[in-house]
């Protein structure tokens, strides 16, 4: 991989991790606002859509060859599928709720 591609991947990976970390901090420190305010519900809708798209990519963004027939990889695939389903449904239910 060329230097520019390696550095872009590093920077993008850092900012994705930072975004997910900040989402967690937001949920831990402002759960009441996310649930009971209009702005919070809109933020919850955005977070729910973010994780629903992540769930979609769990099945259609990665080749099944990466996990099918491999016990550990299949277990991780199933567990994370349930995690993305739970997280996206939780945020979307807050928005609807």
N, C-alpha and C positions, 0 to 999 in steps of 0.2 A: 504494500500500500504506500502511496506517495506521502510525503511529509504533510502536505496540505490536507489530504483526506484523513490522515491519522489525527491531525490536530482538530479538524472539524468534528470528527467523531468524538474525541475527548471532550471538547467544549459542549457539544450538543448533549452528550450523556450527562455531563455535570449539571446542565440547566434542567434537564428532565428530572434528574434526581432531586434537585433543589425545589422544583415545582411540586413534586409529589410530597416532599418533606413539609413544605409550607402548607399544602392542603391538609396534612395531618395536624399541624400546629393550629390551623384555623378551626378544625373540628374540635380539638381538645380545649381551646380557649374561648370559642364563641359558639358553642352548640346551641345555646338558647336563642341567640340572634339568628342563626341559620334556620331554626325551626319556626320562630314566632314573628319574624319581620318579613315584609314584602321583599326587601332587598336580599335577605337571607334565603328566602325561597327561590329567588332567581339564581342566586349563587349555587344553591343546591341543585337546581335544574341543570346548570352548566356542569357541575361536578358529576351528576348522574349521567349526563350524555357523554362526558369524557370517559367514564368507566364503562359505559355500555359499548362505546366504540372499541375500547380495549378488549372487552369480552368478544366482540365480533372478530377482532384480529387474532384472538386466541385460536379460533377455528379456521379462519380464512386467510390470515396473514402469514401463517407458518405452515410448512408442509407437514403432513401427517407422518412422513418418513422419519422425522426427527424424534417421534415418541412412540409410534405404534410398534407393538411387539417388544418393547423394552419396559420392564417392570417399573423401575425407578422413574423414568421419564414419563411414563403413562400416569403414574400416581401423582407426580408433580403437575402434569397437565390437568388432570381431573380436579385436584385440590385448588389450583389457581383459577380454574373455570368457575368453581363454586365461589371462590373469593370475589372475583370480578362480578359475578351475578349478585351476590349479597350486597356488595358496596354500591353497585349501580342501582339496584332495587331500593336500597335504603334511602339514597339521595332523591330518587324519583318519587318515592312515597312521601318524603318530606315536602317536596314541591306540590304534590297533589293533595296533601293532607290537611 
